[in-house]
Amino acid sequence: MDSITQAVLGATIQGALLGRWQGRRALLYGALLGTLPDLDVVIDYGDAVADMTYHRGFSHSLLVLSAVALLLTWLVRWRHPHPGYSARRLLLAIGLTLLTHPLLDSFTSYGTQLFWPLMPTPTAWSSIFIIDPLYTLPLLTAVLLGLLFGLADKTSKAPAIALALSTLYLGFTLAGKYMAEQRLEAELTRQGIHAQALFSSPTPLNSLLWRILVLDGDYYHEALVGWFDQQPPQLARIPRGTRLAQALSDVPAHQRLLWFTDGVLRYDQIDQHLVVTDLRLGMTGFHPFRFDFAHWENGAWQVQQKIQRWPVGRGDLDHLWLLWARIWQPELEVPLVAWASELTKTVPETALQRTDDPY
């Protein structure tokens, strides 16, 4: 999730458990602890694929963070003992503040290595968009109330209420994911399509309209499914360019990307570049994680020594507004095939040189 959400989640948890004794400081301590796991973004792992796939690794491991919680609890009790609360309550507060960070991240589409150093496919329940105001708003309100009025008397229950509301909303997103996948699977059965894999995620900034990808050999099908739809989902069939993947079969970075994304990738030849796109993230036609893997030289693909990010724009607001309109008007046609074709557009050579943009 975004840093603001993680900060207010941590602040709310610490405020709920220790606000009675620590007052407003509990909100500050919780916000700092809640964002601690994301400090791994400052590490340069060597290239763009490594930076993506090692993020949310050791710093998001439940095993590592549990050890950190024990260590911090011991240090705090040693240096600043407080007669008002026990070591058990302090451990609960610190542990929950740290561990809820990767657990919440796991509800997004990115992929979180909860069990590092073990190497299962990163967890991506993909039921909530990386920024969702409806999840964040109760937590932010509780933090603001705590800062303005303290954490005593009438405002002392605000953090607990906010946590309950946000958790209920998270449950609603899981219900939406189940609804969307059930409707799409019924349509796949009706059309006789046997999916190799299925991936669903909410469209940007909401949990009412869902985007579903179905891998089917050299193609993938994409559909939108909303809570208010009355008709079966409409499937858009889009080339996936899997023949290009043969040139990367022995490339370790490509193997790692396959593992990290569970194979939900698309391959495009753009001019003399072989570009690999993570289809899970963003929205149709705008996917922030694209990689320039190889160049066509002397009649063959030459893999980059250092794989770089393929330049990506900031998204099209017209596309976003159309998706929002589609929530309330199920009959509205969204040109998914046309949007997906935008992934093959060339970019200026100057943009190719800006490969160190943060993400």
C-alpha positions, 0 to 999 in steps of 0.5 A: 500500500502507499506510504500514507496508508501504512503510516496511519495504519501503524499510528492507529494500531499503536494509538489503540494499544498504547495511546492511553499511556503514551498519548500523541507520541503513540501515533508518532511511534506507530507511524514510524514503525508502520513505514519501517519495512519500506526503507528497503526501497533505498537499496540498489539491487543492480538492475530494474528487475532486481529492484522490483523483485527484491523489494518487499523481500527480507524487510517484509518477512514475517519471520524477520519482523517478528524478530525485530519486534522482540528486539525492539520490545527488549530495548524499549523495556530496558531503556524506557520501562513504563509501569503502566503497561507490560512487556506483553502489551508492548510486544503486541503493539510493536509486533502488530504495527510491524506485521500488519505492514506486509500483511496489508501489502499482500492484499495488493497485486504487487507481491510480498515475500511473507516467508522470506528466506523461503521462496514460494511465489510472493503473496498477492491476494490482489483484492485492493488497489495500492491506493484506496481512499475508502480503506485509508479514510477511517484510519486517517480520521482516527489519527487526526482526532488523536492529534487534535484532541488526544487519546483519552476520554471520548476519542480513546476508542476512535483508533479501535473503531477505525481499525474495525471499519478498515478491516470490514472494508478489506473483507468487502474487497475480498467479496468483490474479488470472489464475485468478479471471478465467479462471474467470469468463470461462468462465462469462460465455461459458457464459451469453452475457454480453458484458462491456463491462469486467471488473475483479478484485481480492482481497477484504480482507486476503487473496489467496485469494478474489477479487471480480470486477466485470463492467460490462454496460450499466445493470447490473454483475455481481459474483462471488466466485471462490476458489482452493478453489471447485469450482463455477462462479462465481455472478453477482449482477446489480446496477443501476448507475444509469448514467442518472444519469450523464447529468446529469454528462456535462459536469462536469470532475470527473466526467470526471476520475473516469471517467478515473481509475477506467476507468469502474468507477463506480456512480450512486445517488440518495439522498434529494436527492443524486446519489452516485457510487461507485468500485466498485473499492475496498473490498468489496461494500456498503462502498466508501470512495470515494463522492462527493456530486456534485449536489443535486436542486433546482427539478426539475433536478440542480445540480452541487456547486461543491465536490464532497465525500465521501459519509460512509462507515462503517468497514465491517461486521466480520460481512461481513468474517468471512463473506468469510473463511469463504467462502474455506474453504467455497465452498458458503457463500452470500454475499448480494452483492445485499443488501450492494450495496443498502446503498449506497442507505441514507440518512445523518444530516444531521450526517454530511453535514457531516463532509466533511473526514475524512482517507482 
